[in-house]
Amino acid sequence: MSNELGAGRPDAARLATQVIMVLGIVSSVSVALAIILVRNLWVYAYSNDKEVLEYISRIMPIIAVAFLFDDMQCVLSGIVRKIL
C-alpha cells in the first residue's frame, strides 16, 4: 500500500487496503469459528473434569471475539503505519 501511495496511485492503495481487510476478516472469522466449534473438545487436551469443561466452554466464545478484534487491530495498525 505504501508503494502505491508513493507512486501517486491512491486508488490502487485503496484497493490494497480493501483486499487486506477482506483477507483479515475471512481469516479471523474462520479461526474464531473453529475456536467456537471445538470448545467442547478443547478441554480434553488438559483435563477430564466436568467443571473445567463447563468453564472452558463458557470462555471460548469470549476468546474467539477477542481474537477477531485482535486480528483486525493488527491489520488496521499495519495500514495506518504505512500511511503515516
Buried (B, 14 or more C-beta within 10 A) or exposed (E): BEEBBEEEEEEBBEEBBEEBBEEBBEEBBEBBEEBBEEBEEBBEEEEEEEEEBEEBBEEBEEBBEEBBEEBBEEBBEEBEEBEE
